[in-house]
Amino acid sequence: MRRIDRMRPFLRNERGVALPLALMAFVVLGALSAALLSVGSSEVQIASNHLRDTQARFLAEAGLEHSFNTLRITPSLMTSANANLQTIAYNTQFGGVGSSVGNYVASYQAAGPNTVRVVSTGNSVVGGSVKGTKVLRATMSTYFHSNDAILTNDDLTVGGNTSVLQTAGLCGNVHTNKELHVSGSVSIIGSATASNDYETTGNPSVGAGSGGDKPRHTVPVINPTDFLNVAKASLPADHLFQMKANGQVLNGSDALITTLANNGSYCGWSYTSGTPPALAQWTFNGNTFCNGTYYLEGNAKVVSSPGSDATPWETTLIATGDIELAGKPTIGADANYTVHDTLLIAGLDVKTNGSPSNGYNGLIAAHEQFDLSGNGTFNGYVIGEDASHASNTVTSSSVSGSITLTYNCNSNPPLQGPLQFLSWGL
């Protein structure tokens, strides 16, 4: 018992216990600190990666928006797109010198009629090095298809004697975004509508749904240069004739064919210089012709009767000024010589008063107004953009006489409507 009693003071001695406990605590705290530091470092890296990814995505979106705006203000780029990716928009440095956060590069390629595919790459940059990349793709289109045989932004008058206007098919409609006056013995198979007032006199026959105060219809921009670009891209060079306001005649590759003096002629077209030169006059007054598409700077007028049923004049006429057709020309459509589904494109007015023996085939479109009269037979449709009245050849759009117009909804000339996104994503 005495031995045990002598051992009790040593058993109760706790000196030295704190050290291992402290060491254990330090180990635990060190492990926790290391874990916290590791998690914190990972969170910083994750946040940095997320920031770079977000920046790259926003930059790629900026590239798409830049491309959209470029195509919107320069619609001719839609028609000049090809199968290969071409750069359309880029930003070499976003954020200012010395503080660049990145850049974008966008390219585009043809993806259908007046439709393009845009690929935009956004790069997030730190210290001059790319730290994040995002690629976005979008499909944009200005493709336009008309459901109307006659469409205009201008006041429209349709009148005359019997069978002044006949349309057939699902798209045999007439519409104006202003006022429509239908008179006489007009026959319209489809609807006759106006976004403003609608008025009828006489005994016209119109389809169901006719009337005024109807929604506006989209009217595309009529730009002769757009059709020239299509002709250059789709026709052999020797089947396109560029008749310049200075008297030069170029082919589709811009190679000089000849230079005409004042009152000189080429392929049946006589040239009269204008003042200013943009008002040059081109007049066709003969029976000898060259098949092909003509882009005429100035006004164009056909006063003779070229072509025949057996040998029609295969042509598309595109003029920066007015186009007038008189006489009895026989005009055909051949993909080797003419722009697809396109007959007359005027940068100003279109006026026809002839009597073609086998009809006119294709789109007739005026940047300003149109006047169709005589005994013409048309297969296709008519558009008047009603731009500012720079020409007085036609003061208000109208159809009169004994016009027969047939449109079966299957005509697709290279027209462009408002640019829109069809799809976009990764």
C-alpha positions as CSV (number, residue, x, y, z in Angstrom):
1,M,0.0,0.0,0.0
2,R,2.9,2.3,0.8
3,R,4.4,1.7,-2.7
4,I,1.1,2.7,-4.4
5,D,0.8,5.7,-2.2
6,R,4.3,6.8,-3.2
7,M,3.5,6.4,-6.9
8,R,0.3,8.6,-6.8
9,P,2.1,12.0,-7.1
10,F,3.8,10.8,-10.4
11,L,0.5,9.5,-11.8
12,R,-1.2,12.9,-11.2
13,N,1.7,14.8,-12.9
14,E,0.3,16.1,-16.3
15,R,3.4,18.1,-17.4
16,G,4.2,17.7,-21.2
17,V,0.6,16.8,-22.3
18,A,0.0,20.2,-23.9
19,L,2.8,19.7,-26.5
20,P,1.4,16.8,-28.3
21,L,-2.1,18.3,-28.2
22,A,-0.8,21.5,-29.6
23,L,1.1,19.6,-32.3
24,M,-2.1,17.7,-33.2
25,A,-4.1,20.9,-33.3
26,F,-1.5,22.5,-35.6
27,V,-1.6,19.5,-37.9
28,V,-5.4,19.7,-38.0
29,L,-5.4,23.5,-38.5
30,G,-2.6,23.2,-41.1
31,A,-4.6,20.6,-43.1
32,L,-7.8,22.8,-42.8
33,S,-5.8,25.9,-43.9
34,A,-4.3,24.0,-46.9
35,A,-7.7,22.7,-47.9
36,L,-9.2,26.2,-47.6
37,L,-6.3,27.7,-49.6
38,S,-6.7,25.0,-52.2
39,V,-10.5,25.6,-52.4
40,G,-10.0,29.3,-52.5
41,S,-7.4,29.0,-55.3
42,S,-9.7,26.7,-57.3
43,E,-12.6,29.1,-56.8
44,V,-10.5,32.0,-58.1
45,Q,-9.5,29.9,-61.1
46,I,-13.1,28.8,-61.7
47,A,-14.3,32.4,-61.4
48,S,-11.5,33.5,-63.8
49,N,-12.4,30.8,-66.3
50,H,-16.0,31.7,-66.1
51,L,-15.2,35.4,-66.6
52,R,-13.0,34.6,-69.7
53,D,-15.7,32.3,-71.1
54,T,-18.4,35.0,-70.6
55,Q,-16.2,37.6,-72.1
56,A,-15.5,35.4,-75.1
57,R,-19.2,34.6,-75.6
58,F,-20.1,38.3,-75.4
59,L,-17.4,39.1,-77.9
60,A,-18.7,36.4,-80.2
61,E,-22.2,37.8,-79.9
62,A,-20.7,41.3,-80.7
63,G,-19.2,39.8,-83.9
64,L,-22.7,38.4,-84.9
65,E,-24.3,41.8,-84.3
66,H,-21.5,43.6,-86.2
67,S,-22.0,41.2,-89.1
68,F,-25.8,41.7,-89.0
69,N,-25.4,45.5,-89.1
70,T,-22.9,45.2,-92.0
71,L,-25.2,43.0,-94.0
72,R,-28.1,45.3,-93.2
73,I,-26.5,48.5,-94.5
74,T,-24.8,46.7,-97.4
75,P,-27.3,44.2,-98.8
76,S,-25.3,43.6,-101.9
77,L,-23.0,41.5,-99.7
78,M,-25.8,38.9,-99.5
79,T,-25.7,38.4,-103.3
80,S,-21.9,38.4,-103.5
81,A,-21.4,35.7,-100.8
82,N,-19.9,32.4,-102.0
83,A,-19.4,28.9,-100.7
84,N,-16.2,29.8,-98.9
85,L,-16.0,31.6,-95.6
86,Q,-15.1,35.3,-96.1
87,T,-14.2,37.7,-93.3
88,I,-17.1,40.2,-92.8
89,A,-16.5,41.8,-89.4
90,Y,-13.6,42.0,-87.0
91,N,-12.4,43.9,-83.9
92,T,-8.6,43.9,-83.4
93,Q,-8.8,45.2,-79.8
94,F,-11.7,45.7,-77.5
95,G,-11.2,47.7,-74.3
96,G,-8.6,50.2,-75.4
97,V,-4.9,50.3,-75.7
98,G,-3.1,48.6,-72.8
99,S,-6.4,47.2,-71.4
100,S,-7.6,44.9,-74.1
101,V,-10.1,42.3,-73.0
102,G,-10.3,40.6,-76.3
103,N,-11.4,40.7,-79.9
104,Y,-13.7,39.0,-82.4
105,V,-13.5,37.8,-86.0
106,A,-16.6,36.9,-88.0
107,S,-16.8,35.2,-91.4
108,Y,-19.8,34.4,-93.7
109,Q,-20.7,32.2,-96.6
110,A,-23.7,31.5,-98.8
111,A,-26.3,29.2,-97.4
112,G,-29.1,29.6,-99.9
113,P,-30.9,32.3,-101.9
114,N,-30.0,35.6,-100.2
115,T,-29.2,33.6,-97.1
116,V,-25.8,33.4,-95.3
117,R,-24.2,31.5,-92.5
118,V,-22.1,33.6,-90.2
119,V,-19.4,32.1,-87.9
120,S,-18.2,34.5,-85.1
121,T,-15.2,33.7,-82.9
122,G,-14.7,35.7,-79.7
123,N,-11.3,35.7,-77.9
124,S,-10.8,36.8,-74.3
125,V,-7.3,38.2,-73.9
126,V,-5.1,38.7,-70.8
127,G,-1.7,40.2,-71.1
128,G,-1.7,39.7,-74.9
129,S,-2.5,36.0,-74.6
130,V,-5.8,34.3,-75.5
131,K,-7.3,32.8,-72.3
132,G,-10.8,32.0,-73.6
133,T,-12.5,31.3,-77.0
134,K,-16.1,31.0,-77.9
135,V,-17.6,30.3,-81.4
136,L,-21.2,31.2,-82.2
137,R,-22.9,30.5,-85.5
138,A,-26.0,32.2,-87.0
139,T,-28.0,32.0,-90.2
140,M,-29.2,35.4,-91.6
141,S,-31.5,35.9,-94.6
142,T,-33.0,38.6,-96.7
143,Y,-34.9,36.1,-98.8
144,F,-38.1,37.6,-100.1
145,H,-41.1,35.9,-101.7
146,S,-44.2,37.7,-102.7
147,N,-47.8,36.4,-102.3
148,D,-49.0,39.4,-104.4
149,A,-49.2,39.7,-108.2
150,I,-49.0,43.4,-107.7
151,L,-47.4,45.0,-104.7
152,T,-46.5,48.6,-104.0
153,N,-46.0,51.2,-101.3
154,D,-47.6,53.8,-103.6
155,D,-51.2,54.7,-104.2
156,L,-52.4,52.3,-106.9
157,T,-55.1,52.5,-109.6
158,V,-56.2,49.4,-111.4
159,G,-58.7,50.1,-114.2
160,G,-59.6,49.9,-117.8
161,N,-61.9,47.8,-119.9
162,T,-62.7,44.1,-119.8
163,S,-60.1,41.8,-118.4
164,V,-57.8,44.5,-117.4
165,L,-56.2,42.4,-114.7
166,Q,-56.5,38.7,-114.4
167,T,-54.4,36.7,-111.9
168,A,-54.4,33.0,-111.3
169,G,-53.1,30.7,-108.6
170,L,-52.8,31.1,-104.8
171,C,-50.7,34.3,-105.1
172,G,-53.0,36.2,-107.4
173,N,-53.5,39.1,-105.1
174,V,-53.1,42.9,-105.4
175,H,-51.9,45.0,-102.4
176,T,-50.8,48.6,-101.7
177,N,-49.6,50.0,-98.5
178,K,-51.4,53.2,-99.4
179,E,-54.8,53.7,-101.2
180,L,-56.2,51.4,-103.8
181,H,-58.8,52.4,-106.5
182,V,-60.3,49.6,-108.6
183,S,-62.5,50.6,-111.5
184,G,-64.1,49.5,-114.8
185,S,-64.4,45.8,-115.5
186,V,-61.3,44.6,-113.7
187,S,-61.1,41.0,-112.7
188,I,-58.9,40.0,-109.8
189,I,-59.0,36.3,-108.8
190,G,-57.3,36.9,-105.5
191,S,-57.9,39.7,-102.9
192,A,-57.5,43.4,-103.6
193,T,-56.4,45.1,-100.4
194,A,-55.0,48.4,-99.2
195,S,-53.5,49.5,-95.9
196,N,-55.3,52.8,-96.2
197,D,-58.5,53.5,-98.2
198,Y,-60.0,51.1,-100.7
199,E,-62.4,52.3,-103.4
200,T,-64.2,50.6,-106.3
201,T,-66.2,52.1,-109.2
202,G,-67.8,50.4,-112.2
203,N,-68.2,46.7,-112.0
204,P,-64.9,45.1,-110.9
205,S,-64.8,41.5,-109.8
206,V,-62.5,40.9,-106.8
207,G,-61.7,37.9,-104.6
208,A,-62.6,37.3,-101.0
209,G,-61.0,39.3,-98.3
210,S,-60.7,42.5,-100.4
211,G,-60.9,45.9,-98.7
212,G,-59.0,48.6,-96.9
213,D,-57.3,49.1,-93.6
214,K,-55.4,45.9,-94.0
215,P,-51.9,45.2,-92.5
216,R,-48.9,46.5,-94.5
217,H,-47.0,44.1,-96.7
218,T,-43.2,44.1,-96.9
219,V,-42.0,45.8,-100.1
220,P,-38.3,45.0,-100.8
221,V,-35.7,47.5,-101.8
222,I,-35.3,47.7,-105.6
223,N,-31.6,48.3,-106.3
224,P,-30.3,47.7,-109.8
225,T,-26.8,47.1,-108.5
226,D,-28.0,44.1,-106.6
227,F,-29.3,42.5,-109.8
228,L,-26.0,43.4,-111.6
229,N,-24.1,41.5,-109.0
230,V,-26.4,38.5,-109.4
231,A,-25.9,38.6,-113.2
232,K,-22.1,38.8,-112.8
233,A,-22.2,35.8,-110.5
234,S,-24.6,33.6,-112.5
235,L,-24.1,34.4,-116.2
236,P,-21.2,33.9,-118.6
237,A,-19.2,37.1,-119.0
238,D,-20.1,37.4,-122.7
239,H,-23.8,37.2,-121.9
240,L,-23.8,40.3,-119.7
241,F,-23.5,43.8,-121.2
242,Q,-22.7,46.8,-119.0
243,M,-23.7,49.9,-120.9
244,K,-21.9,52.7,-119.1
245,A,-23.1,56.3,-118.9
246,N,-19.9,57.5,-120.6
247,G,-20.5,55.3,-123.7
248,Q,-18.3,52.4,-122.7
249,V,-19.6,48.9,-123.1
250,L,-18.2,46.2,-120.7
251,N,-18.8,42.5,-120.4
252,G,-19.5,40.7,-117.2
253,S,-15.8,40.6,-116.3
254,D,-15.6,44.4,-116.6
255,A,-13.5,44.0,-119.8
256,L,-14.0,46.8,-122.3
257,I,-15.9,45.7,-125.5
258,T,-16.2,49.1,-127.2
259,T,-16.6,52.8,-126.5
260,L,-19.5,54.5,-128.3
261,A,-19.4,58.1,-129.4
262,N,-22.6,60.2,-129.0
263,N,-25.4,58.6,-131.1
264,G,-23.3,55.5,-131.6
265,S,-24.9,52.0,-131.3
266,Y,-24.1,48.5,-130.1
267,C,-26.3,45.4,-130.4
268,G,-29.3,47.5,-131.4
269,W,-28.9,50.1,-128.6
270,S,-28.2,53.7,-129.6
271,Y,-26.4,55.9,-127.1
272,T,-27.1,59.5,-126.3
273,S,-24.9,61.2,-123.7
274,G,-26.7,63.0,-120.9
275,T,-26.1,66.0,-118.8
276,P,-25.2,65.1,-116.1
277,P,-23.7,61.8,-117.6
278,A,-26.0,59.7,-115.3
279,L,-28.9,60.8,-117.5
280,A,-27.6,59.0,-120.6
281,Q,-30.3,57.6,-122.8
282,W,-30.2,54.2,-124.4
283,T,-32.8,53.5,-127.1
284,F,-33.5,50.2,-128.8
285,N,-35.0,50.9,-132.3
286,G,-34.3,48.0,-134.5
287,N,-34.9,44.3,-135.0
288,T,-31.3,43.1,-134.7
289,F,-30.5,42.1,-131.1
290,C,-28.0,40.3,-129.0
291,N,-29.3,37.9,-126.4
292,G,-28.1,38.6,-122.9
293,T,-28.7,40.7,-119.8
294,Y,-28.2,44.5,-120.1
295,Y,-27.2,46.8,-117.3
296,L,-27.8,50.3,-118.6
297,E,-26.6,53.4,-116.8
298,G,-29.3,56.0,-117.5
299,N,-32.7,55.6,-119.1
300,A,-33.6,52.7,-121.4
301,K,-36.3,52.7,-124.0
302,V,-37.4,49.9,-126.4
303,V,-39.5,51.4,-129.2
304,S,-39.3,48.6,-131.9
305,S,-40.4,45.0,-132.0
306,P,-37.3,42.8,-131.7
307,G,-37.7,39.0,-131.5
308,S,-40.4,36.6,-132.7
309,D,-42.3,33.6,-131.4
310,A,-39.7,31.3,-133.0
311,T,-36.7,33.4,-132.0
312,P,-37.5,35.6,-128.9
313,W,-35.1,38.2,-127.5
314,E,-33.6,36.4,-124.5
315,T,-33.0,39.4,-122.2
316,T,-33.2,41.0,-118.8
317,L,-33.1,44.7,-118.7
318,I,-31.7,46.5,-115.7
319,A,-31.4,50.3,-115.7
320,T,-30.3,52.8,-113.2
321,G,-33.0,55.2,-114.6
322,D,-36.4,54.7,-116.2
323,I,-37.3,51.7,-118.4
324,E,-40.0,52.2,-121.1
325,L,-41.3,49.4,-123.3
326,A,-43.3,50.2,-126.4
327,G,-43.9,48.5,-129.7
328,K,-44.3,44.7,-129.7
329,P,-41.0,43.1,-128.5
330,T,-41.1,39.4,-128.1
331,I,-39.0,38.6,-125.0
332,G,-38.0,35.2,-123.7
333,A,-36.3,33.9,-120.6
334,D,-33.2,31.6,-120.8
335,A,-31.0,30.9,-117.8
336,N,-27.9,31.2,-120.1
337,Y,-28.8,34.8,-120.9
338,T,-31.2,36.2,-118.3
339,V,-31.4,36.7,-114.5
340,H,-33.6,34.2,-112.9
341,D,-37.3,35.1,-113.1
342,T,-36.4,38.7,-113.8
343,L,-37.5,40.9,-116.7
344,L,-37.3,44.7,-116.0
345,I,-35.6,46.3,-113.0
346,A,-35.6,50.1,-112.9
347,G,-33.7,52.5,-110.6
348,L,-36.5,55.0,-111.2
349,D,-39.8,54.3,-113.1
350,V,-41.2,51.5,-115.3
351,K,-43.6,52.2,-118.1
352,T,-45.0,49.7,-120.6
353,N,-47.6,50.4,-123.3
354,G,-46.8,47.9,-126.0
355,S,-48.5,44.7,-127.1
356,P,-46.1,41.8,-126.9
357,S,-47.1,38.8,-129.0
358,N,-46.1,36.1,-126.5
359,G,-46.1,38.0,-123.2
360,Y,-43.5,39.3,-120.8
361,N,-42.0,36.7,-118.4
362,G,-40.5,37.6,-115.0
363,L,-40.4,40.3,-112.4
364,I,-41.1,43.9,-113.3
365,A,-39.9,46.1,-110.5
366,A,-39.4,49.9,-110.1
367,H,-37.5,51.7,-107.3
368,E,-40.2,54.4,-107.7
369,Q,-43.5,53.8,-109.6
370,F,-44.8,51.8,-112.5
371,D,-47.4,52.3,-115.2
372,L,-48.6,49.2,-117.2
373,S,-50.9,49.9,-120.1
374,G,-51.7,48.7,-123.6
375,N,-52.5,45.1,-124.3
376,G,-49.6,43.4,-122.5
377,T,-49.5,39.9,-121.2
378,F,-47.4,39.3,-118.2
379,N,-46.3,36.1,-116.4
380,G,-44.7,37.0,-113.0
381,Y,-45.4,39.9,-110.7
382,V,-45.0,43.6,-110.3
383,I,-43.4,45.7,-107.5
384,G,-43.3,49.4,-107.0
385,E,-41.1,50.5,-104.0
386,D,-42.3,54.1,-104.2
387,A,-39.0,55.8,-103.4
388,S,-38.6,59.5,-103.7
389,H,-40.0,60.8,-107.0
390,A,-36.8,61.7,-108.9
391,S,-38.5,60.8,-112.2
392,N,-41.7,62.2,-113.6
393,T,-42.1,59.5,-116.2
394,V,-44.7,57.9,-113.9
395,T,-46.4,60.0,-111.2
396,S,-48.5,57.3,-109.6
397,S,-48.5,53.5,-110.0
398,S,-51.3,52.2,-112.2
399,V,-52.4,49.3,-114.4
400,S,-54.8,50.0,-117.2
401,G,-55.7,49.1,-120.8
402,S,-56.1,45.3,-121.3
403,I,-53.4,43.8,-119.2
404,T,-53.4,40.1,-118.3
405,L,-51.2,39.3,-115.4
406,T,-50.6,35.7,-114.3
407,Y,-48.8,34.8,-111.1
408,N,-48.8,31.3,-109.7
409,C,-46.6,31.9,-106.6
410,N,-43.7,30.0,-108.2
411,S,-41.5,33.0,-109.2
412,N,-38.4,33.6,-107.2
413,P,-36.3,36.4,-108.6
414,P,-33.3,37.6,-106.5
415,L,-35.1,40.1,-104.4
416,Q,-34.2,41.0,-100.8
417,G,-36.5,41.8,-97.9
418,P,-35.5,43.0,-94.4
419,L,-32.5,41.2,-92.9
420,Q,-33.5,38.7,-90.2
421,F,-31.9,36.0,-88.0
422,L,-33.2,32.6,-88.9
423,S,-31.2,30.8,-86.2
424,W,-28.2,31.2,-84.0
425,G,-26.3,29.3,-81.3
426,L,-23.1,27.3,-80.6
